[in-house]
Amino acid sequence: MKKFISKNYKGIFLALAIVLLIVVLIITFNSKNPAKMIQNLDGSDEQAEVLDEASEIEDEGENVILLDNEEVYSFQITDSNNIMLTFERDGNDWVYPDDPTIDINEERIEKLLNYITDVRFVDVIVNDSEDGDGDEYGLNQDSPVYTIKDANGYSTFISIGKTDDKTGQVYFALNYDFSTVYVNSGKLAGVNKYAIEDLIQ
């Protein structure tokens, strides 16, 4: 056996390296990518569950916003029906101020908050146009906006622009400053895939 190993050690080493490479590739391709999960949504009844799962997977890139969910006092989003929704914290509970009698799905609100309290970018585009507008990226005063307000009253506005058809990446800007356009992997698009029906019990 020792003769066989010493005579064929290069072949054995090569075979082990190939097996290891195959294992790494299988793990890499099977890992869940939140942007791909969101890009592949088909409008099925399980869409909210897929969004919940994607919200818990760490996104690609560097943080531009990082907050604990507990630090958020209120937030506002545009849902999948283009309805502007506002939620406010009342002690440990969330309420929908437009109708406080609605029973909120607290667990789902926490999942939704995962999207807007951990916002990352994979690229930054400095917009050199004279007026500094973001129209080329679908960003302007009329773009869908997510608003996060903390307990100190400080608000952060996340304007959502176009989604790249090929990559699924999303263009966004902060606090209506369209001179700096951030590129998100695509996870950020998950927020406005929720509907009001998904957020109530």
C-alpha positions, 0 to 999 in steps of 0.5 A, spaced: 500 500 500 505 504 501 508 503 494 502 504 491 501 511 495 508 513 494 508 511 486 501 515 485 501 520 490 500 526 485 494 522 482 491 521 489 492 528 491 489 531 484 483 526 485 482 529 492 483 536 490 478 535 485 473 532 490 474 538 494 473 543 489 466 540 487 464 540 494 466 547 495 462 549 488 456 545 490 456 549 497 456 555 493 451 554 488 446 552 493 447 557 498 441 562 498 442 569 495 436 574 498 437 578 491 435 571 487 430 569 491 426 576 491 428 576 483 424 569 482 418 571 486 412 569 482 406 572 486 404 565 489 401 565 496 408 563 499 411 570 497 411 573 504 414 567 507 420 567 501 420 574 503 421 573 510 426 568 509 430 572 505 430 578 510 434 574 515 440 572 510 446 577 510 446 581 504 452 582 499 456 589 500 458 594 505 453 597 510 450 604 509 445 603 514 445 599 520 440 599 526 438 594 531 430 593 529 429 596 537 432 603 535 426 604 530 420 608 532 416 608 526 417 607 519 414 608 512 414 604 506 410 603 499 407 596 499 406 592 493 399 595 491 403 602 491 399 604 498 404 608 503 404 604 509 406 607 516 407 603 522 409 606 529 412 603 535 407 603 541 411 600 547 413 593 545 408 593 539 407 595 532 400 599 530 398 602 524 396 609 526 391 609 520 387 604 523 389 602 530 384 597 531 388 592 526 392 587 529 399 587 526 403 581 525 409 583 529 413 577 527 413 579 520 414 587 521 420 584 524 422 581 518 420 587 514 425 591 518 431 587 517 431 589 510 431 597 512 435 597 518 441 593 514 442 596 508 448 595 504 451 597 497 455 593 492 457 599 488 456 607 488 455 612 482 457 619 483 452 623 479 456 628 475 450 631 472 449 639 473 443 638 476 445 632 480 438 628 479 438 621 479 433 620 473 437 615 469 437 610 475 429 611 476 431 616 482 427 622 483 422 626 488 417 621 486 420 615 487 418 610 492 421 611 499 422 607 505 422 612 511 425 610 518 425 614 524 428 613 530 426 614 538 430 621 537 426 623 532 431 623 526 429 620 520 432 617 514 429 616 507 431 611 502 429 612 495 428 606 491 430 607 483 430 602 477 432 595 478 437 592 473 433 587 469 439 583 468 442 583 475 436 584 479 441 590 482 437 596 485 439 603 485 437 607 491 439 614 494 439 616 501 435 623 504 433 625 497 441 626 495 441 623 488 448 626 486 450 619 490 447 613 487 448 606 491 447 600 488 444 594 492 445 587 490 437 586 489 435 585 497 432 592 498 427 590 493 424 585 497 420 591 502 415 593 497 413 586 495 410 585 501 402 587 501 398 590 507 395 583 507 401 580 509 402 585 515 396 584 518 393 578 522 
